[in-house]
Structure formats: structure tokens, C-alpha cells
């Protein structure tokens, strides 16, 4: 495994990482690795918007099949709230 030395970590960040490590019963190093893994796995904005567009299209299909119609204004508000 590779090693990295990180310099200049703000004191508050160091404190939070130490507290999280203690709460998770991990070493500080293990906690930093976990935090980095979680960060790297997060979807990009583009990926989130692609997923959101697919979900909105799915909901639009469901809406068209339902008896109770949902207004276009509602769909537009939901779309804007999801992207802000």
C-alpha cells in the first residue's frame, strides 16, 4: 500500500477526524482512509443530474398512467428543488 503524508491540516478538521475515529473505534489513519473512500465514491454533479433526470422521467411516466394527475408546475418545482 502507498503512504501519504498530509501537512497543514486545520486544527478543527484534525479534531473532528480524531473524534470520529474514536467513535468508530478506528485509528486516525483508518478514519482518514474511510473518509477519503467515501469522498471518492460520491457521484459527481453530472452523475447526480443524470440520475435525477432519469427519476423525473420515470415519475412523469407514472404520472401519465395514474388517474390523479400531477400538474406540470409541481414537476417543475420538484425539478428545480432537486438541482439547487
C-alpha angles and dihedrals in degrees: 000000000000123000129217131188115211117201130190099030108171112248094240091053091049090050093049092048091049091050092048090048092051092047090050093043091239133127117256089252092052090049092052091050090050091049091050092048091051091048094050092049093054112110118248120246089257092053091047092051091048089052091045092050090051091049093048090050089050091050091048088055091049090047091054090052096047126091094224108065123219115216123246087236089061091050091048092050091048091050093050093046091051092054100044 
